[in-house]
Amino acid sequence: MKLVIQIPAYNEEATIGKAIAALPRRVPGFDAVEILVIDDGSTDRTAELAKQAGADRIARNTTNRGLAETFSNGLKAALAMGADVIVNFDADLQYDPADVPGLTAPILEGRADLTIGDRGPGELAHFSTGKRLLQRTGSWVVRQASGVDVTDAASGFRALSRDAARRIQVFSKLTYTLETLIQAGYKGLRVVSVPVRAHPPVRPSRLFTSTTKYVLLQGANVLRITALYKPLKMLSIPAAAFVAAGAALILRFLYFYFFSPNPGGHIQSLILAAVLIVVGFQTFLLALLADLVAINRRMLEELALRDERESS
């Protein structure tokens, strides 16, 4: 059994050596532990210092591609290295390397395909009150969208089995954390949260310059990803709302038609009702078509995965 610990890194020369040195080289249940650094087009000495610190492999993006694509490229590189389990670790040492064995244990025991390091964001002392509230709210939203019981959806400290890594496809250009959870729920992967320790950040986040921007972008990302994987669920709600509003207006018109001395004065309600009902049915048909596309995409992914398994 081989464990590959991947570290996405962009201009992390100040911490990359410390991160590699702190990671365990022996983990219970594994015959080999290797460290992979994915250099996301750094302009400093990140790659050079990672090699000096003992990274087993360094994969490089020719330009800065962002965290989501770097994470995805790391999964591909780790699979090519023969990884049976892949752990994603941050270069800024936000997470405690000593928690790696606990994170991989549920996968080794056959209880999980994907484990999430739960920092307990609602109680973290170095999080502001607003950030703690946002973390709890965001995790609740992701639970509703994915159907996966997870309490720290934004945690990047996670482990994946080889099969889960093969099945995860990251389309977002922003971050992988939420999308992979929604995919996990859609694809029936078993997800387990594991308590981990978290340290205060050593630098400001490079992904988001403000909390408001974070909320808006992540909210839009959740809606887009949910619509991509569960279009029938997403579009059926507005379709039902349109039809219900149209039906209410028809009932309103009928009331005035039978009980008002001037029923013709409410013909506008009947016209608007017809428009809303037509829009509702069109939205529902669109939902059915989008769902067929999603099913077709899932079948193609499963066929590609089966071919890969047969060839390996």
N, C-alpha and C positions, 0 to 999 in steps of 0.2 A: 504494500500500500504506500502510495506516495502522496504527500501533502505539498502543495505549492502555495506559498504566501505571496500574493501579488500586492504591489504598492504603486498606485498611480501617483506620479510626481510631476509637478511643474514648478521650476525654480525653487527647489527645496534643498539647496546646498547647505543651508544652516542646520538642517535636522536629519537629512537622509542617512548619514552615517550613523547617527545615534539610533535611529529607528531600526536599521538593519542589525546593529550590534545588540539591540535589546530583544530581538525576536528569538524565540527558542529554536534550537537546531535539533532537538529531540522532543517528540510529542508522542504520548502513549497511543498505541494502535497503528503507528506508521513506521515503515522500515526506512523511509527517507523523507527529509524535509528540505525543500529548496525555496529560494527567495527569488522572485521575479520583480524587477522594477520596470514600469512602463513610463518612459520619459516622454511627456507630452510637449515636445518641441521646446524644451527649456533653453534659455539663453545664458544660463550660468553653468556652473560645473557640476550640476546634479548627476549626470550620467557618469562622469569621471570619478566622483567621490563615492557613488554607489558601487562601482567596480572595485575601488580600493577597499571599501568596507566589507566586501565579500559576497555581493549579490551573485547568484549563480547564473542569471541571465538578465540582460538589459535589452528591452524592446523599445524602439524609438519611433515616435510620430515625427514626420518631417516638418510639420508645422503644429502649432497649438490647436488641437481639435476639441478640447473641452473634456470635462470629467466623464460624461456619459459614454462618449466614443472611446475614451481611453480605458474605461472599465471594461467595455465590450471587447476591445482589442486584447486586453489582458486575459480575459477568459479564453479567447482563441489561442493565445500564446501558451497559457497554462495547460490547456488540453493537449497542445502539440508536445509539451514537455512530458506528457504521460500522467498528468495529475488525476488522482482518484477523488480528491477533495481539494477545493480551492478556498482559501481565506482571503478576503479583501481587507487590507489594513491601510490606515492613513499615514502619510509620511511625517505629519506634524506631531506624532505621538499623542494624539488626543485620547487614544484608547490604550489600555494596559496590555502589553504583550503577554503577560502571565495568564490572560484569559483565553488565549488561543486553544488550549486543550479542552476547556469547558465548552467552547463554541463548536468544536468539531465532534464532541462526544455523542450528541443525539444522532448525527449522521452515521457514525461508526456503529451505533447501536441499532440502526435501522428504523429509528423513530421519526426521522426528518429528511427531507431533500434539501431544505434551505433553513438555515438558522440565522436569527437576527440578534445582534448584541443589544440588549435592552439597558440603556444608561439610566433608566428611571428619570426621564427628562422633566417630569412634573415636580421632582424634588431636588434637582441639581442646584447647588448653592451658587455656582458661577453663571447660571441662567437668570435673567431678569424675570420679574413676575409676568410681564407680558409675553416673554418668549416661552416660559413654562406653559402658559395658557394656550399659546399658539401650537406648541408641540402636542399637547393633549388633544386639542381640537383637530389638528391635522391628522393625527393617528386615528381618531374616531371617523373622520371622513374617509380615510383609506380603508378602514375596516368595512365601511358600508359599501364602498366601490368594489372591493376585492373579495369580500366574504372571508377574509383571512383574519384571525384573531391575533393582532400585533399591537403592542403598546408603545413602540418607538419606531414608527415608520421611516423616520428620516435618518436612522442610524446607518452609517456606511460600513460598520464593522460587522461582517457577515460571512458565513461559510456556505458553500454550495457543493453538492455531490457532483460527480462527473456527468451524470444523466441530466441533472437540473441545469448545469452550465451549458450543456448542448441544446437544451430546449428554450433557454432564455434568449430573446432577441430584443435588443435595446434600440428603439427608434428615436427616442428623445435626444435632442442636442444639448439639453440643460443638465439633467442629473438622472441617474439610474435608479435611485432608491425607491421612489414611489411606483415607477413603471414596472419594475421587476416584481413587486408585491402584487400588483393588479394582474400581471401575467401569471404569477404563481397560483392565484385563486382561479383564474380562467382555465389553466392547464391542469388543475388538480394536484399541484405539488403540495407536499406536507411541509408546513412552516412552523417552527418552534422558536419562541423567544427565550434567550438565555441572559440572565443578569450579568452585566459587565461593569467595570469601573471606568470612569471617564475623567480626564484631567482638564483643567482650564486651558483654553486655546492660547497658543503662543503668538498668534498673529490674527488680524482680522480675516474674515472669510473672503475668498477671492470669487466665490460664486455669486454672492448677493451683497450689494452695497447698502441696502436698507431692508428693514423688516417688511415695510409696505410692498416693496418690489418682490420680495421673497413670497409673500402671501399671494399676490396677484399672479405671478408666474407659475407658482406651484398649483394654485387653484385651477388656472387654465390648463395646466398640464394634466391634472387629474381628470378633468372633463374630457379632454381630447383623447386620453388613453382609454378611459372607460367607454367612450363612444367607439373607439377602434375595436375593442374586444367584446363589448356588450352593447351593440347598437340597438338591438330590439328593446332592451331594458331602458336605455337612455331616451330613445325617441318615442316609445309608447307612452311615456308620461305626458309630454306636451300634446301628443295626439289625443289622448283621453281628455286632457284639459280643454282642448278646442271643441271636441264633440260635446262635452258636458256643458260648456258655456253656450254652445248653439242650442242644445236641448233646453236649457234654462230660459233662453230667449223665446223659444217656441212656446213654452208653457206660459211665459209672460204675455205673449201675443194672444194665446187662446183665452187667457183670463180676461183681457180687455175686450176680446172679440165677443165673448158671451155676456160680460157684465158691464161693459162701458157703453155709454150712449154714442160714442164716436170711435168705433173700432178701427176705422180706416186711418186714424191719426197715428196708429202704432205699426203701420206696415214696414217702417224702417227696421223694427226689431226682427221681423220675419226675414227681411233681406240679409241683415247682418248674421242671423242664425244660419241661413243657408250657406253663407260664405264661410263661417267658422266650421260648420260640419264638413264641408268639402275640403277645407284645409286640413282638418283633423284626419279624414280618411286618406288624403294624399300623404300626410306625414307618416301614417301607419304603414302605407304601402312602401314608402321610402325606408322605413325601419325594417320591413321584411326583406327588401332587396339588400340592404346593408348587412343584415344578419346572414343572408346567403353568401355574401362575399366573405364575411368573417369565417363562416364554416368552411368555405373553399380554401381560404388561407390556412386554416388549422389543418385541413387534410393534407395540403402540400407540405406543411412543416413536418407533420408526422411521417409522411412518405420519405422526405429528405433525411429525417432522423433514422428511420428504419434502414435506408440504404447505407447511411454512415456506419450504423452498428454492424451490418452485414459485411461491410468492406474492411472493418477494423478487426 
